[in-house]
């Protein structure tokens, strides 16, 4: 029986959402939503690294069946792909959306209606992909959607490159945080994402997220609230997987729902870097999963467990 209601409904009823929207839009006047801190006035049409002014742009939205099983269920995860990105990894698997900003600018009302449409289609959640640079617009659209009957969990699907100030605005709004943890080493982060501070920023962000929502709560096979961490394994141990899984187990929670991902491909500009100009091997992926088990992580995604079972390993 499903008993967990989205946290944003409580925040709205208490009258706190308007205050969050006001604070968020104030941040757009000299944009400091993300660690890039571009300080441009986006309300005046200026654009920083994320290449987005006042209104959000959306590449696509639909019930997505390629996400984690606990998000997809029977009817899919209601995914809204936001155009552009504040991190811009050189090997991005969705570079047409993140780097080239494919998509169309939408009004706040349209954004709201997208969420409601996905709910009407039976999706188990609203999954906002690369939302960091459009948090104020999302909050404003969410208010309209709530007033028109939105009542399913919100998934904040992020690179992990988040500031505490922005996450504080999302406290009491987001049901499920789903950050990446891409790199352990600052030199690697600088080389592939021009973000030397990524490791420390993301460690802090993940701790804040976990403090807000806790370990993942699943009801009837569907995620309702909590933290899901994704980690993409890179060739030649470049992501720092061993250190990352140890951090998650020791400094976040051994019960953190974690998806160690194997789908790295040398897309975008990755061909310029010999060390990442190939997919990972099965042995590299197996090594990463064994590190996660050794670290004490108890809740690996089904895709990880299925791979281990095919190798005759039952963690």
C-alpha positions as CSV (number, residue, x, y, z in Angstrom):
1,X,0.0,0.0,0.0
2,X,1.4,3.4,-1.0
3,X,1.5,5.8,2.0
4,X,4.3,8.2,1.1
5,X,3.0,11.5,-0.2
6,X,5.3,13.9,-2.1
7,X,7.0,16.3,0.3
8,X,6.2,19.3,-1.9
9,X,2.5,19.1,-1.1
10,X,3.2,19.8,2.6
11,X,5.6,22.6,1.7
12,X,2.9,24.1,-0.6
13,X,0.2,23.8,2.1
14,X,2.4,25.6,4.6
15,X,2.8,28.5,2.3
16,X,6.6,28.1,1.9
17,X,6.8,27.5,-1.8
18,X,6.3,31.2,-2.7
19,X,9.2,32.2,-0.5
20,X,11.4,29.7,-2.2
21,X,10.4,30.9,-5.7
22,X,11.1,34.5,-4.7
23,X,14.6,33.6,-3.4
24,X,15.4,31.5,-6.4
25,X,14.5,34.2,-8.9
26,X,16.6,36.7,-6.9
27,X,19.6,34.4,-7.6
28,X,19.0,34.7,-11.3
29,X,19.7,38.5,-11.3
30,X,23.3,37.7,-10.7
31,X,23.3,34.0,-11.4
32,X,24.7,31.9,-8.6
33,X,22.6,28.8,-8.9
34,X,25.5,26.5,-9.5
35,X,29.3,26.3,-8.7
36,X,30.1,28.1,-11.9
37,X,28.8,31.3,-10.3
38,X,28.6,33.2,-13.6
39,X,27.0,36.3,-12.0
40,X,25.1,37.2,-15.2
41,X,21.6,38.7,-15.1
42,X,19.6,36.0,-16.7
43,X,16.3,37.9,-16.1
44,X,17.8,40.5,-18.5
45,X,18.5,37.9,-21.1
46,X,22.1,37.3,-20.3
47,X,23.6,33.8,-20.5
48,X,26.4,32.1,-18.7
49,X,28.0,28.7,-19.1
50,X,24.6,27.0,-19.1
51,X,23.6,29.1,-22.2
52,X,20.1,29.7,-20.7
53,X,18.5,33.0,-20.0
54,X,15.2,33.4,-18.1
55,X,13.0,30.8,-19.7
56,X,13.9,27.1,-19.7
57,X,14.4,25.0,-22.8
58,X,13.2,21.4,-23.1
59,X,14.6,18.8,-25.5
60,X,11.9,16.3,-25.0
61,X,9.5,14.7,-22.4
62,X,8.0,11.2,-22.3
63,X,7.5,8.1,-20.1
64,X,11.0,6.7,-19.9
65,X,11.6,3.0,-19.5
66,X,15.4,3.1,-19.6
67,X,15.9,4.4,-16.0
68,X,16.4,2.3,-12.8
69,X,13.6,-0.3,-12.2
70,X,12.6,1.4,-9.0
71,X,11.7,4.6,-11.0
72,X,10.3,2.9,-14.1
73,X,7.8,0.4,-12.7
74,X,5.1,-0.5,-15.1
75,X,4.3,2.9,-16.5
76,X,7.6,4.6,-16.8
77,X,9.5,7.5,-15.3
78,X,8.0,10.8,-16.4
79,X,11.2,12.3,-17.8
80,X,11.7,15.9,-18.9
81,X,15.0,16.5,-20.6
82,X,16.1,20.1,-19.9
83,X,18.3,21.6,-22.7
84,X,21.8,22.7,-21.9
85,X,24.0,21.9,-18.9
86,X,26.3,23.6,-16.4
87,X,28.9,20.8,-16.3
88,X,29.5,20.0,-20.0
89,X,31.6,16.8,-19.8
90,X,33.6,16.3,-23.0
91,X,32.4,12.7,-23.4
92,X,28.7,13.5,-22.7
93,X,26.4,10.7,-23.9
94,X,23.7,13.3,-24.6
95,X,25.8,16.1,-26.1
96,X,23.2,17.2,-28.6
97,X,21.0,18.2,-25.6
98,X,23.7,19.3,-23.1
99,X,26.3,21.0,-25.4
100,X,24.3,22.0,-28.5
101,X,21.2,22.9,-26.4
102,X,18.8,21.1,-28.8
103,X,15.2,21.7,-27.8
104,X,12.8,24.6,-27.6
105,X,12.2,27.4,-25.1
106,X,9.0,26.8,-23.1
107,X,6.9,29.0,-20.9
108,X,6.4,28.3,-17.2
109,X,2.8,27.3,-18.0
110,X,4.0,24.8,-20.7
111,X,6.6,23.3,-18.2
112,X,3.8,22.8,-15.7
113,X,1.6,21.1,-18.2
114,X,4.4,18.7,-19.2
115,X,4.5,17.5,-15.6
116,X,0.7,17.1,-15.5
117,X,0.6,15.3,-18.9
118,X,3.2,12.7,-17.7
119,X,1.1,12.2,-14.5
120,X,-2.0,11.6,-16.6
121,X,-0.1,9.0,-18.6
122,X,0.4,7.0,-15.4
123,X,4.1,7.8,-14.8
124,X,5.3,7.0,-11.3
125,X,7.3,10.2,-10.9
126,X,8.4,13.4,-12.6
127,X,12.1,13.0,-13.5
128,X,13.8,16.4,-14.3
129,X,17.1,15.7,-16.1
130,X,19.9,18.3,-15.8
131,X,17.7,20.7,-13.7
132,X,20.4,22.7,-11.8
133,X,20.4,25.8,-14.1
134,X,16.6,26.0,-14.1
135,X,15.7,25.5,-10.5
136,X,13.7,28.8,-10.2
137,X,11.7,28.1,-13.3
138,X,11.0,24.5,-12.1
139,X,9.8,25.8,-8.7
140,X,7.4,28.3,-10.4
141,X,6.1,25.6,-12.7
142,X,5.7,23.2,-9.8
143,X,3.4,25.6,-8.0
144,X,1.1,25.8,-11.0
145,X,1.2,22.0,-11.4
146,X,0.3,21.4,-7.7
147,X,-2.6,23.8,-8.1
148,X,-3.8,21.7,-11.0
149,X,-3.4,18.4,-9.2
150,X,0.2,17.1,-9.4
151,X,0.7,14.5,-6.8
152,X,3.6,12.2,-7.8
153,X,7.2,12.3,-6.6
154,X,9.8,14.6,-8.1
155,X,13.2,13.1,-9.1
156,X,16.1,15.6,-9.3
157,X,18.4,14.0,-11.9
158,X,21.7,15.9,-11.6
159,X,25.4,15.7,-12.3
160,X,26.0,16.3,-8.6
161,X,27.6,19.6,-9.2
162,X,25.4,21.6,-6.8
163,X,25.7,24.4,-4.4
164,X,24.3,24.2,-0.8
165,X,22.3,27.4,-1.4
166,X,20.4,25.9,-4.3
167,X,19.9,22.6,-2.4
168,X,18.5,24.5,0.5
169,X,15.8,25.9,-1.8
170,X,14.9,22.3,-2.8
171,X,14.6,21.1,0.8
172,X,11.0,20.2,1.2
173,X,10.5,20.1,-2.5
174,X,12.5,17.1,-3.9
175,X,11.4,13.6,-3.0
176,X,14.2,11.7,-4.8
177,X,17.6,13.0,-5.4
178,X,19.6,11.2,-8.1
179,X,23.0,12.7,-8.4
180,X,26.0,11.4,-10.4
181,X,29.3,11.1,-8.6
182,X,31.6,11.3,-11.6
183,X,35.1,11.9,-10.3
184,X,37.2,11.4,-7.2
185,X,40.2,13.3,-8.4
186,X,40.2,17.1,-9.1
187,X,42.7,16.8,-12.0
188,X,40.4,14.3,-13.8
189,X,37.4,16.5,-13.2
190,X,39.3,19.5,-14.6
191,X,40.5,17.5,-17.7
192,X,37.1,16.1,-18.7
193,X,34.6,18.6,-17.2
194,X,36.6,21.8,-16.6
195,X,35.5,21.6,-13.0
196,X,38.5,21.2,-10.7
197,X,36.3,21.6,-7.6
198,X,33.8,18.9,-8.7
199,X,34.9,16.2,-6.2
200,X,34.6,18.3,-3.1
201,X,31.5,20.1,-4.3
202,X,29.8,16.8,-5.0
203,X,30.8,15.1,-1.8
204,X,29.2,18.0,0.1
205,X,26.1,18.1,-2.1
206,X,25.5,14.4,-1.7
207,X,25.7,14.6,2.1
208,X,23.2,17.5,2.0
209,X,20.9,15.5,-0.2
210,X,21.0,12.5,2.1
211,X,20.3,14.7,5.1
212,X,17.2,16.0,3.4
213,X,15.7,12.8,2.1
214,X,17.6,9.8,3.7
215,X,18.0,6.3,2.3
216,X,15.7,5.3,-0.5
217,X,12.2,4.3,0.5
218,X,10.5,1.8,-1.9
219,X,6.8,0.9,-1.8
220,X,5.4,-1.8,-4.0
221,X,8.6,-1.8,-6.0
222,X,8.5,2.0,-6.7
223,X,10.8,4.6,-5.2
224,X,9.0,7.2,-3.2
225,X,11.6,9.2,-1.4
226,X,15.3,9.1,-0.8
227,X,18.7,9.1,-2.4
228,X,19.9,7.2,-5.5
229,X,23.6,7.7,-6.5
230,X,24.8,7.0,-10.1
231,X,28.5,6.4,-10.9
232,X,29.8,5.9,-14.4
233,X,32.9,3.7,-14.6
234,X,35.6,5.2,-16.8
235,X,38.4,3.4,-18.5
236,X,41.7,2.9,-16.7
237,X,40.2,3.6,-13.3
238,X,40.1,7.3,-14.1
239,X,36.8,7.9,-12.3
240,X,38.2,6.9,-8.9
241,X,35.5,4.3,-8.4
242,X,37.1,2.6,-5.4
243,X,37.4,5.8,-3.5
244,X,33.9,6.9,-4.4
245,X,32.1,3.7,-3.3
246,X,34.1,3.8,0.0
247,X,33.0,7.4,0.5
248,X,29.3,6.5,-0.1
249,X,29.4,3.5,2.3
250,X,31.4,5.2,5.0
251,X,30.4,8.9,4.9
252,X,26.8,8.7,3.5
253,X,25.2,5.4,4.3
254,X,25.9,1.7,3.5
255,X,22.2,1.5,2.6
256,X,22.5,4.1,-0.2
257,X,20.9,2.8,-3.4
258,X,23.7,2.9,-5.8
259,X,23.9,2.3,-9.6
260,X,27.4,1.5,-10.9
261,X,27.0,2.1,-14.6
262,X,28.8,0.4,-17.5
263,X,27.6,2.4,-20.5
264,X,30.6,4.7,-21.0
265,X,31.4,5.2,-24.7
266,X,34.0,7.6,-26.1
267,X,31.6,10.1,-27.5
268,X,32.0,13.9,-28.1
269,X,35.6,14.9,-27.7
270,X,36.8,11.8,-25.9
271,X,38.7,10.6,-28.9
272,X,41.2,13.4,-28.2
273,X,42.2,11.7,-25.0
274,X,43.9,8.3,-25.5
275,X,43.1,7.2,-21.9
276,X,39.3,7.4,-22.4
277,X,39.1,6.8,-26.2
278,X,37.6,3.3,-25.7
279,X,34.7,1.7,-23.9
280,X,35.3,0.1,-20.5
281,X,35.9,-3.7,-20.5
282,X,33.8,-6.2,-18.6
283,X,36.7,-6.8,-16.3
284,X,36.8,-3.1,-15.4
285,X,33.1,-3.2,-14.7
286,X,33.4,-6.3,-12.6
287,X,36.2,-4.8,-10.6
288,X,34.1,-1.7,-9.9
289,X,31.2,-3.8,-8.6
290,X,33.5,-5.9,-6.4
291,X,34.9,-2.7,-4.9
292,X,31.3,-1.6,-4.1
293,X,30.6,-4.9,-2.3
294,X,33.9,-4.8,-0.5
295,X,33.1,-1.2,0.6
296,X,29.9,-2.4,2.3
297,X,27.3,-1.0,-0.1
298,X,24.2,-3.1,0.5
299,X,21.8,-1.8,-2.2
300,X,23.1,-2.0,-5.7
301,X,20.8,-1.5,-8.6
302,X,19.3,-4.5,-10.3
303,X,21.5,-4.0,-13.4
304,X,24.6,-4.4,-11.2
305,X,23.2,-7.5,-9.5
306,X,22.2,-9.1,-12.8
307,X,25.7,-8.6,-14.1
308,X,27.2,-10.2,-11.0
309,X,24.8,-13.2,-11.2
310,X,25.8,-13.8,-14.8
311,X,29.4,-14.0,-13.5
312,X,28.3,-16.5,-10.9
313,X,28.6,-14.0,-8.0
314,X,25.7,-13.7,-5.5
315,X,26.5,-10.7,-3.2
